[in-house]
Amino acid sequence: MAQKLVSRRISKTRRRLLTFTALFGCGAAFYFLLNRLGFVMPPSEIPSVLCLTSCHPKQPVHPSMEGKQLNNYQQSLQELLQEEDVEPEKVSILIEKSHYRLTVFYNLQPIKSYPVVFGSNPTGDKLHEGDRKTPEGVYHIHDLYPHPSWSKFIWLNYPTPQSWREHFRAKLEGQINWGLPIGGEIGIHGVPIGNDTLIEQRSNWTWGCPSLKNTDVDEIYQFVSSGSLVEIVP
């Protein structure tokens, strides 16, 4: 009799474990599906998004620049940096949306500026996929590679934990629909071949990415690497 009771308890325990494992597996699979679709953050970023580690928004990194001119645009970046033993980790980028200006910095000193355009709805920060806004904040280069249509693609690590916090805040405040994903695949890239006029005429044509002339993005591409800092300000 005692053996039967023990066997029943073991059997119940096994069923509970199997049920728990199945539910956990389904829940995890559903979560990762939502993550891939852009509705929830990666598990590794949950502590940061929920402010369990740090909830202080990143402060501006680059010094503010005076005027609206393009610094040293007629000189090559290679010439401007030739006296330096260039250390990739000291190369960073500041993008000023209101001035249509992208500036390469070295050791937080401005070196050269380029004309740049943005998403076709350029005012304000990006909150969700399809809003055609260019995100604002401090990012890092996730990857970079040649692009078949836009010369080069310098892929940024949007969305960051700060991006997720702003996305969920906008949903809680009723600014955007709960069914909208956050979006991704934001990067600095060129233009379709022969369309430099998009940059010259300040035509904001992208879905949210900063866009340069192909010769300009090709030049910058040589001096940045994965991890390089990119700051985008209004």
Beta strands, then each sheet from edge to edge (+ up, - down):
strand 1: 91-96
strand 2: 101-106
strand 3: 109-115
strand 4: 137-147
strand 5: 151-156
strand 6: 187-189
strand 7: 229-233
sheet 1: 3+ 2- 1+ 7+ 4- 5+ 6-
end
